[in-house]
Amino acid sequence: MSNTSASQPETNAAPDEVAAQSSDLDSRAALRRSLEAERGNLGRDLLSDQVYDLVRRLVMEQALKPGDRVVELELSQRLGISQAPVRDAVKRLAYEGVLTHVPRRGHFVTVALEEDLEHAIAARTMIERTSARLAATELSADARAELESIVERMREAAALEDIAAFRVLDFSFHRHVCIAGGNPLIVKCWDVIEPALRSSRAVGDPLFRGDWSKIADDHAQLLGLLHADTADAAAEAFARHASLLSP
């Protein structure tokens, strides 16, 4: 795996380009350390599933950024495993759109285009409307308690200005609502569009200048609508929330 993006820098680099290249080298070194730290954490479960989860997490946390190349041989060497499970995991990630295959060049972390973002938001709006309506009637006490816990942790992250943690919790909240609805295909649909939402910063935009505590409160209000007698209101509220280009 390499943090070398699809477009290579020119030989005569300007000072800011040199600084960017230096930063890229630091990022690559950090990524290598992350992979080596994971080397001893692979258990006895299916290796391809574990590699899939690892690479997906690296993309979500932006240790692997849009445009970065994912090299199967490097990944297998860093993790101390054969290339077969890595190849299976990479194919799966490419199928889901997390990675993009470029003929004769390999796989790269997908770069979300504006058109892709529009499609992802439209799909998210439909998914959230349906999942909220289902969750309103199916939400168990345990699932509600977990969502309440996520909202409280969002408030804590906002107070600490820990935007990275806030983003993770934001996505976790919406995925848990999908799970609570009881339809596994909706959860799979969410998993397919989530990388595009993350890379485009359509959810939990780290450049957002507003009040993050207010965003946490908005999620508390969404959760408050998840009751059988307010199922329609919940569906529309979640759909409105999903359709806006805001955290």
Order of alpha helices (4+ residues) and beta strands (2+ residues): beta-alpha-alpha-beta-alpha-alpha-beta-beta-alpha-alpha-alpha-alpha-alpha-alpha
